[in-house]
Amino acid sequence: MGGLDSVSTGMQGMDEAIDMLRLGDNVVWQVDCIEDYMRVVKPYVEQAQKDGR
C-alpha cells in the first residue's frame, strides 16, 4: 500500500478504504458544520507535519 507519491490522511481506516491519497488528488467534502470538517482535517494536518510536508 502506498508509494512515493502517496500520503496519509492521518486516519488508518480512511487510508485503507481509499488506498491512501496521491499527491495532487482533489478531495471535496460536503459538511453541515465546521466541526465535521475539522474531524477530517485535523488528523491530516497533524500527519502532514509529522511527515515534514
PDB file of N, CA, C, O and CB in Angstrom:
ATOM      1  N   MET A   1       0.846  -1.169   0.000  1.00  0.00           N
ATOM      2  CA  MET A   1       0.000   0.000   0.000  1.00  0.00           C
ATOM      3  C   MET A   1       0.890   1.229   0.000  1.00  0.00           C
ATOM      4  O   MET A   1       1.887   1.288   0.719  1.00  0.00           O
ATOM      5  CB  MET A   1      -0.961  -0.001   1.212  1.00  0.00           C
ATOM      6  N   GLY A   2       0.524   2.202  -0.805  1.00  0.00           N
ATOM      7  CA  GLY A   2       1.248   3.466  -0.828  1.00  0.00           C
ATOM      8  C   GLY A   2       2.523   3.379  -1.626  1.00  0.00           C
ATOM      9  O   GLY A   2       3.083   2.298  -1.809  1.00  0.00           O
ATOM     10  N   GLY A   3       2.964   4.481  -2.084  1.00  0.00           N
ATOM     11  CA  GLY A   3       4.205   4.589  -2.830  1.00  0.00           C
ATOM     12  C   GLY A   3       4.824   5.931  -2.531  1.00  0.00           C
ATOM     13  O   GLY A   3       4.442   6.605  -1.574  1.00  0.00           O
ATOM     14  N   LEU A   4       5.784   6.319  -3.356  1.00  0.00           N
ATOM     15  CA  LEU A   4       6.470   7.583  -3.131  1.00  0.00           C
ATOM     16  C   LEU A   4       5.541   8.780  -3.243  1.00  0.00           C
ATOM     17  O   LEU A   4       5.770   9.797  -2.589  1.00  0.00           O
ATOM     18  CB  LEU A   4       7.601   7.732  -4.105  1.00  0.00           C
ATOM     19  N   ASP A   5       4.503   8.682  -4.052  1.00  0.00           N
ATOM     20  CA  ASP A   5       3.592   9.814  -4.233  1.00  0.00           C
ATOM     21  C   ASP A   5       2.346   9.693  -3.364  1.00  0.00           C
ATOM     22  O   ASP A   5       1.401  10.463  -3.535  1.00  0.00           O
ATOM     23  CB  ASP A   5       3.188   9.929  -5.690  1.00  0.00           C
ATOM     24  N   SER A   6       2.329   8.739  -2.435  1.00  0.00           N
ATOM     25  CA  SER A   6       1.174   8.527  -1.567  1.00  0.00           C
ATOM     26  C   SER A   6       1.364   9.257  -0.246  1.00  0.00           C
ATOM     27  O   SER A   6       2.472   9.332   0.284  1.00  0.00           O
ATOM     28  CB  SER A   6       0.949   7.027  -1.320  1.00  0.00           C
ATOM     29  N   VAL A   7       0.273   9.791   0.275  1.00  0.00           N
ATOM     30  CA  VAL A   7       0.303  10.451   1.579  1.00  0.00           C
ATOM     31  C   VAL A   7      -0.860   9.947   2.420  1.00  0.00           C
ATOM     32  O   VAL A   7      -1.889   9.521   1.896  1.00  0.00           O
ATOM     33  CB  VAL A   7       0.243  11.997   1.426  1.00  0.00           C
ATOM     34  N   SER A   8      -0.676  10.004   3.724  1.00  0.00           N
ATOM     35  CA  SER A   8      -1.691   9.520   4.654  1.00  0.00           C
ATOM     36  C   SER A   8      -2.703  10.609   4.970  1.00  0.00           C
ATOM     37  O   SER A   8      -2.375  11.796   4.992  1.00  0.00           O
ATOM     38  CB  SER A   8      -1.040   9.017   5.942  1.00  0.00           C
ATOM     39  N   THR A   9      -3.921  10.192   5.211  1.00  0.00           N
ATOM     40  CA  THR A   9      -4.961  11.107   5.675  1.00  0.00           C
ATOM     41  C   THR A   9      -4.822  11.376   7.161  1.00  0.00           C
ATOM     42  O   THR A   9      -5.443  12.298   7.690  1.00  0.00           O
ATOM     43  CB  THR A   9      -6.347  10.542   5.372  1.00  0.00           C
ATOM     44  N   GLY A  10      -4.005  10.570   7.841  1.00  0.00           N
ATOM     45  CA  GLY A  10      -3.895  10.659   9.291  1.00  0.00           C
ATOM     46  C   GLY A  10      -4.893   9.758   9.999  1.00  0.00           C
ATOM     47  O   GLY A  10      -4.929   9.697  11.228  1.00  0.00           O
ATOM     48  N   MET A  11      -5.705   9.057   9.208  1.00  0.00           N
ATOM     49  CA  MET A  11      -6.702   8.126   9.758  1.00  0.00           C
ATOM     50  C   MET A  11      -6.516   6.780   9.066  1.00  0.00           C
ATOM     51  O   MET A  11      -6.785   6.647   7.872  1.00  0.00           O
ATOM     52  CB  MET A  11      -8.175   8.667   9.562  1.00  0.00           C
ATOM     53  N   GLN A  12      -6.059   5.790   9.816  1.00  0.00           N
ATOM     54  CA  GLN A  12      -5.710   4.495   9.241  1.00  0.00           C
ATOM     55  C   GLN A  12      -6.862   3.874   8.450  1.00  0.00           C
ATOM     56  O   GLN A  12      -6.657   3.376   7.343  1.00  0.00           O
ATOM     57  CB  GLN A  12      -5.277   3.549  10.336  1.00  0.00           C
ATOM     58  N   GLY A  13      -8.060   3.902   9.009  1.00  0.00           N
ATOM     59  CA  GLY A  13      -9.207   3.310   8.321  1.00  0.00           C
ATOM     60  C   GLY A  13      -9.502   3.989   6.996  1.00  0.00           C
ATOM     61  O   GLY A  13      -9.820   3.324   6.010  1.00  0.00           O
ATOM     62  N   MET A  14      -9.399   5.310   6.969  1.00  0.00           N
ATOM     63  CA  MET A  14      -9.614   6.055   5.729  1.00  0.00           C
ATOM     64  C   MET A  14      -8.527   5.710   4.713  1.00  0.00           C
ATOM     65  O   MET A  14      -8.822   5.495   3.537  1.00  0.00           O
ATOM     66  CB  MET A  14      -9.633   7.578   6.004  1.00  0.00           C
ATOM     67  N   ASP A  15      -7.270   5.657   5.163  1.00  0.00           N
ATOM     68  CA  ASP A  15      -6.171   5.295   4.265  1.00  0.00           C
ATOM     69  C   ASP A  15      -6.408   3.924   3.636  1.00  0.00           C
ATOM     70  O   ASP A  15      -6.185   3.735   2.440  1.00  0.00           O
ATOM     71  CB  ASP A  15      -4.833   5.304   5.024  1.00  0.00           C
ATOM     72  N   GLU A  16      -6.857   2.981   4.440  1.00  0.00           N
ATOM     73  CA  GLU A  16      -7.117   1.637   3.925  1.00  0.00           C
ATOM     74  C   GLU A  16      -8.284   1.634   2.938  1.00  0.00           C
ATOM     75  O   GLU A  16      -8.234   0.955   1.913  1.00  0.00           O
ATOM     76  CB  GLU A  16      -7.405   0.674   5.079  1.00  0.00           C
ATOM     77  N   ALA A  17      -9.322   2.388   3.247  1.00  0.00           N
ATOM     78  CA  ALA A  17     -10.510   2.406   2.382  1.00  0.00           C
ATOM     79  C   ALA A  17     -10.222   3.026   1.018  1.00  0.00           C
ATOM     80  O   ALA A  17     -10.747   2.567   0.003  1.00  0.00           O
ATOM     81  CB  ALA A  17     -11.638   3.169   3.059  1.00  0.00           C
ATOM     82  N   ILE A  18      -9.389   4.070   0.991  1.00  0.00           N
ATOM     83  CA  ILE A  18      -9.130   4.764  -0.283  1.00  0.00           C
ATOM     84  C   ILE A  18      -7.757   4.444  -0.851  1.00  0.00           C
ATOM     85  O   ILE A  18      -7.366   5.016  -1.869  1.00  0.00           O
ATOM     86  CB  ILE A  18      -9.258   6.266  -0.097  1.00  0.00           C
ATOM     87  N   ASP A  19      -7.015   3.539  -0.213  1.00  0.00           N
ATOM     88  CA  ASP A  19      -5.659   3.179  -0.633  1.00  0.00           C
ATOM     89  C   ASP A  19      -4.759   4.409  -0.681  1.00  0.00           C
ATOM     90  O   ASP A  19      -4.033   4.629  -1.650  1.00  0.00           O
ATOM     91  CB  ASP A  19      -5.687   2.492  -2.006  1.00  0.00           C
ATOM     92  N   MET A  20      -4.822   5.212   0.394  1.00  0.00           N
ATOM     93  CA  MET A  20      -4.005   6.416   0.568  1.00  0.00           C
ATOM     94  C   MET A  20      -4.431   7.532  -0.402  1.00  0.00           C
ATOM     95  O   MET A  20      -5.133   7.290  -1.384  1.00  0.00           O
ATOM     96  CB  MET A  20      -2.517   6.078   0.363  1.00  0.00           C
ATOM     97  N   LEU A  21      -3.994   8.728  -0.104  1.00  0.00           N
ATOM     98  CA  LEU A  21      -4.142   9.856  -1.028  1.00  0.00           C
ATOM     99  C   LEU A  21      -2.920   9.884  -1.925  1.00  0.00           C
ATOM    100  O   LEU A  21      -1.853   9.410  -1.536  1.00  0.00           O
ATOM    101  CB  LEU A  21      -4.314  11.217  -0.262  1.00  0.00           C
ATOM    102  N   ARG A  22      -3.063  10.426  -3.099  1.00  0.00           N
ATOM    103  CA  ARG A  22      -1.929  10.638  -4.005  1.00  0.00           C
ATOM    104  C   ARG A  22      -1.688  12.138  -4.084  1.00  0.00           C
ATOM    105  O   ARG A  22      -2.637  12.923  -4.116  1.00  0.00           O
ATOM    106  CB  ARG A  22      -2.197  10.022  -5.439  1.00  0.00           C
ATOM    107  N   LEU A  23      -0.419  12.537  -4.115  1.00  0.00           N
ATOM    108  CA  LEU A  23      -0.109  13.951  -4.265  1.00  0.00           C
ATOM    109  C   LEU A  23      -0.810  14.473  -5.513  1.00  0.00           C
ATOM    110  O   LEU A  23      -0.718  13.868  -6.581  1.00  0.00           O
ATOM    111  CB  LEU A  23       1.430  14.185  -4.348  1.00  0.00           C
ATOM    112  N   GLY A  24      -1.501  15.579  -5.379  1.00  0.00           N
ATOM    113  CA  GLY A  24      -2.252  16.158  -6.489  1.00  0.00           C
ATOM    114  C   GLY A  24      -3.719  15.778  -6.500  1.00  0.00           C
ATOM    115  O   GLY A  24      -4.489  16.341  -7.279  1.00  0.00           O
ATOM    116  N   ASP A  25      -4.135  14.828  -5.649  1.00  0.00           N
ATOM    117  CA  ASP A  25      -5.558  14.482  -5.560  1.00  0.00           C
ATOM    118  C   ASP A  25      -6.372  15.701  -5.148  1.00  0.00           C
ATOM    119  O   ASP A  25      -5.921  16.518  -4.344  1.00  0.00           O
ATOM    120  CB  ASP A  25      -5.780  13.326  -4.558  1.00  0.00           C
ATOM    121  N   ASN A  26      -7.543  15.813  -5.691  1.00  0.00           N
ATOM    122  CA  ASN A  26      -8.509  16.810  -5.247  1.00  0.00           C
ATOM    123  C   ASN A  26      -9.533  16.090  -4.388  1.00  0.00           C
ATOM    124  O   ASN A  26     -10.110  15.087  -4.808  1.00  0.00           O
ATOM    125  CB  ASN A  26      -9.189  17.548  -6.458  1.00  0.00           C
ATOM    126  N   VAL A  27      -9.757  16.601  -3.190  1.00  0.00           N
ATOM    127  CA  VAL A  27     -10.694  15.990  -2.263  1.00  0.00           C
ATOM    128  C   VAL A  27     -11.774  17.006  -1.951  1.00  0.00           C
ATOM    129  O   VAL A  27     -11.478  18.134  -1.555  1.00  0.00           O
ATOM    130  CB  VAL A  27      -9.983  15.506  -0.966  1.00  0.00           C
ATOM    131  N   VAL A  28     -13.020  16.612  -2.126  1.00  0.00           N
ATOM    132  CA  VAL A  28     -14.156  17.503  -1.875  1.00  0.00           C
ATOM    133  C   VAL A  28     -15.022  16.882  -0.791  1.00  0.00           C
ATOM    134  O   VAL A  28     -15.416  15.720  -0.883  1.00  0.00           O
ATOM    135  CB  VAL A  28     -14.987  17.753  -3.179  1.00  0.00           C
ATOM    136  N   TRP A  29     -15.314  17.671   0.237  1.00  0.00           N
ATOM    137  CA  TRP A  29     -16.166  17.226   1.330  1.00  0.00           C
ATOM    138  C   TRP A  29     -17.367  18.145   1.410  1.00  0.00           C
ATOM    139  O   TRP A  29     -17.234  19.363   1.297  1.00  0.00           O
ATOM    140  CB  TRP A  29     -15.394  17.203   2.675  1.00  0.00           C
ATOM    141  N   GLN A  30     -18.522  17.572   1.601  1.00  0.00           N
ATOM    142  CA  GLN A  30     -19.712  18.357   1.890  1.00  0.00           C
ATOM    143  C   GLN A  30     -20.066  18.098   3.344  1.00  0.00           C
ATOM    144  O   GLN A  30     -20.328  16.961   3.737  1.00  0.00           O
ATOM    145  CB  GLN A  30     -20.907  17.994   0.926  1.00  0.00           C
ATOM    146  N   VAL A  31     -20.072  19.147   4.131  1.00  0.00           N
ATOM    147  CA  VAL A  31     -20.334  19.011   5.566  1.00  0.00           C
ATOM    148  C   VAL A  31     -21.418  19.993   5.986  1.00  0.00           C
ATOM    149  O   VAL A  31     -21.666  20.996   5.317  1.00  0.00           O
ATOM    150  CB  VAL A  31     -19.043  19.244   6.390  1.00  0.00           C
ATOM    151  N   ASP A  32     -22.050  19.686   7.097  1.00  0.00           N
ATOM    152  CA  ASP A  32     -23.095  20.551   7.630  1.00  0.00           C
ATOM    153  C   ASP A  32     -22.550  21.591   8.600  1.00  0.00           C
ATOM    154  O   ASP A  32     -23.172  22.632   8.813  1.00  0.00           O
ATOM    155  CB  ASP A  32     -24.150  19.721   8.316  1.00  0.00           C
ATOM    156  N   CYS A  33     -21.394  21.312   9.186  1.00  0.00           N
ATOM    157  CA  CYS A  33     -20.818  22.276  10.127  1.00  0.00           C
ATOM    158  C   CYS A  33     -19.300  22.131  10.126  1.00  0.00           C
ATOM    159  O   CYS A  33     -18.763  21.098   9.727  1.00  0.00           O
ATOM    160  CB  CYS A  33     -21.391  22.069  11.565  1.00  0.00           C
ATOM    161  N   ILE A  34     -18.625  23.171  10.572  1.00  0.00           N
ATOM    162  CA  ILE A  34     -17.164  23.191  10.565  1.00  0.00           C
ATOM    163  C   ILE A  34     -16.579  22.094  11.450  1.00  0.00           C
ATOM    164  O   ILE A  34     -15.482  21.607  11.175  1.00  0.00           O
ATOM    165  CB  ILE A  34     -16.656  24.552  11.023  1.00  0.00           C
ATOM    166  N   GLU A  35     -17.276  21.701  12.491  1.00  0.00           N
ATOM    167  CA  GLU A  35     -16.777  20.646  13.370  1.00  0.00           C
ATOM    168  C   GLU A  35     -16.623  19.322  12.612  1.00  0.00           C
ATOM    169  O   GLU A  35     -15.674  18.576  12.852  1.00  0.00           O
ATOM    170  CB  GLU A  35     -17.721  20.462  14.570  1.00  0.00           C
ATOM    171  N   ASP A  36     -17.555  19.033  11.698  1.00  0.00           N
ATOM    172  CA  ASP A  36     -17.444  17.817  10.882  1.00  0.00           C
ATOM    173  C   ASP A  36     -16.199  17.877  10.002  1.00  0.00           C
ATOM    174  O   ASP A  36     -15.499  16.876   9.849  1.00  0.00           O
ATOM    175  CB  ASP A  36     -18.707  17.629  10.007  1.00  0.00           C
ATOM    176  N   TYR A  37     -15.924  19.024   9.435  1.00  0.00           N
ATOM    177  CA  TYR A  37     -14.749  19.227   8.588  1.00  0.00           C
ATOM    178  C   TYR A  37     -13.471  19.077   9.410  1.00  0.00           C
ATOM    179  O   TYR A  37     -12.514  18.441   8.969  1.00  0.00           O
ATOM    180  CB  TYR A  37     -14.796  20.615   7.917  1.00  0.00           C
ATOM    181  N   MET A  38     -13.463  19.657  10.587  1.00  0.00           N
ATOM    182  CA  MET A  38     -12.273  19.628  11.435  1.00  0.00           C
ATOM    183  C   MET A  38     -11.906  18.212  11.865  1.00  0.00           C
ATOM    184  O   MET A  38     -10.729  17.918  12.073  1.00  0.00           O
ATOM    185  CB  MET A  38     -12.488  20.495  12.660  1.00  0.00           C
ATOM    186  N   ARG A  39     -12.902  17.323  12.001  1.00  0.00           N
ATOM    187  CA  ARG A  39     -12.607  15.932  12.376  1.00  0.00           C
ATOM    188  C   ARG A  39     -11.788  15.220  11.312  1.00  0.00           C
ATOM    189  O   ARG A  39     -11.089  14.252  11.611  1.00  0.00           O
ATOM    190  CB  ARG A  39     -13.900  15.164  12.622  1.00  0.00           C
ATOM    191  N   VAL A  40     -11.867  15.689  10.079  1.00  0.00           N
ATOM    192  CA  VAL A  40     -11.096  15.092   8.984  1.00  0.00           C
ATOM    193  C   VAL A  40      -9.792  15.851   8.772  1.00  0.00           C
ATOM    194  O   VAL A  40      -8.746  15.241   8.547  1.00  0.00           O
ATOM    195  CB  VAL A  40     -11.920  15.080   7.682  1.00  0.00           C
ATOM    196  N   VAL A  41      -9.847  17.164   8.842  1.00  0.00           N
ATOM    197  CA  VAL A  41      -8.676  17.980   8.523  1.00  0.00           C
ATOM    198  C   VAL A  41      -7.606  17.916   9.610  1.00  0.00           C
ATOM    199  O   VAL A  41      -6.417  17.867   9.295  1.00  0.00           O
ATOM    200  CB  VAL A  41      -9.093  19.419   8.308  1.00  0.00           C
ATOM    201  N   LYS A  42      -7.997  17.915  10.864  1.00  0.00           N
ATOM    202  CA  LYS A  42      -7.012  17.929  11.944  1.00  0.00           C
ATOM    203  C   LYS A  42      -6.050  16.735  11.877  1.00  0.00           C
ATOM    204  O   LYS A  42      -4.840  16.949  11.947  1.00  0.00           O
ATOM    205  CB  LYS A  42      -7.724  17.940  13.287  1.00  0.00           C
ATOM    206  N   PRO A  43      -6.530  15.481  11.746  1.00  0.00           N
ATOM    207  CA  PRO A  43      -5.593  14.360  11.642  1.00  0.00           C
ATOM    208  C   PRO A  43      -4.709  14.454  10.384  1.00  0.00           C
ATOM    209  O   PRO A  43      -3.544  14.057  10.412  1.00  0.00           O
ATOM    210  CB  PRO A  43      -6.366  13.039  11.635  1.00  0.00           C
ATOM    211  N   TYR A  44      -5.265  14.976   9.288  1.00  0.00           N
ATOM    212  CA  TYR A  44      -4.482  15.117   8.062  1.00  0.00           C
ATOM    213  C   TYR A  44      -3.338  16.112   8.263  1.00  0.00           C
ATOM    214  O   TYR A  44      -2.200  15.836   7.886  1.00  0.00           O
ATOM    215  CB  TYR A  44      -5.384  15.567   6.895  1.00  0.00           C
ATOM    216  N   VAL A  45      -3.637  17.255   8.850  1.00  0.00           N
ATOM    217  CA  VAL A  45      -2.611  18.275   9.079  1.00  0.00           C
ATOM    218  C   VAL A  45      -1.551  17.757  10.052  1.00  0.00           C
ATOM    219  O   VAL A  45      -0.358  17.969   9.836  1.00  0.00           O
ATOM    220  CB  VAL A  45      -3.250  19.576   9.624  1.00  0.00           C
ATOM    221  N   GLU A  46      -1.974  17.083  11.114  1.00  0.00           N
ATOM    222  CA  GLU A  46      -1.018  16.533  12.069  1.00  0.00           C
ATOM    223  C   GLU A  46      -0.099  15.514  11.401  1.00  0.00           C
ATOM    224  O   GLU A  46       1.103  15.496  11.665  1.00  0.00           O
ATOM    225  CB  GLU A  46      -1.753  15.889  13.246  1.00  0.00           C
ATOM    226  N   GLN A  47      -0.659  14.666  10.536  1.00  0.00           N
ATOM    227  CA  GLN A  47       0.147  13.672   9.839  1.00  0.00           C
ATOM    228  C   GLN A  47       1.108  14.352   8.861  1.00  0.00           C
ATOM    229  O   GLN A  47       2.268  13.953   8.749  1.00  0.00           O
ATOM    230  CB  GLN A  47      -0.758  12.670   9.095  1.00  0.00           C
ATOM    231  N   ALA A  48       0.634  15.364   8.163  1.00  0.00           N
ATOM    232  CA  ALA A  48       1.490  16.090   7.220  1.00  0.00           C
ATOM    233  C   ALA A  48       2.670  16.727   7.949  1.00  0.00           C
ATOM    234  O   ALA A  48       3.788  16.722   7.435  1.00  0.00           O
ATOM    235  CB  ALA A  48       0.681  17.171   6.472  1.00  0.00           C
ATOM    236  N   GLN A  49       2.432  17.269   9.127  1.00  0.00           N
ATOM    237  CA  GLN A  49       3.512  17.862   9.912  1.00  0.00           C
ATOM    238  C   GLN A  49       4.513  16.796  10.330  1.00  0.00           C
ATOM    239  O   GLN A  49       5.720  17.024  10.255  1.00  0.00           O
ATOM    240  CB  GLN A  49       2.952  18.581  11.148  1.00  0.00           C
ATOM    241  N   LYS A  50       4.034  15.636  10.769  1.00  0.00           N
ATOM    242  CA  LYS A  50       4.928  14.534  11.150  1.00  0.00           C
ATOM    243  C   LYS A  50       5.772  14.088   9.975  1.00  0.00           C
ATOM    244  O   LYS A  50       6.935  13.719  10.137  1.00  0.00           O
ATOM    245  CB  LYS A  50       4.125  13.350  11.691  1.00  0.00           C
ATOM    246  N   ASP A  51       5.171  14.123   8.768  1.00  0.00           N
ATOM    247  CA  ASP A  51       5.869  13.684   7.554  1.00  0.00           C
ATOM    248  C   ASP A  51       6.750  14.771   6.955  1.00  0.00           C
ATOM    249  O   ASP A  51       7.421  14.545   5.948  1.00  0.00           O
ATOM    250  CB  ASP A  51       4.867  13.226   6.520  1.00  0.00           C
ATOM    251  N   GLY A  52       6.749  15.948   7.571  1.00  0.00           N
ATOM    252  CA  GLY A  52       7.582  17.041   7.071  1.00  0.00           C
ATOM    253  C   GLY A  52       7.054  17.707   5.810  1.00  0.00           C
ATOM    254  O   GLY A  52       7.820  18.248   5.012  1.00  0.00           O
ATOM    255  N   ARG A  53       5.715  17.662   5.636  1.00  0.00           N
ATOM    256  CA  ARG A  53       5.111  18.311   4.467  1.00  0.00           C
ATOM    257  C   ARG A  53       4.398  19.567   4.883  1.00  0.00           C
ATOM    258  O   ARG A  53       3.824  20.259   4.042  1.00  0.00           O
ATOM    259  CB  ARG A  53       4.140  17.369   3.749  1.00  0.00           C
TER     260      ARG A  53
END
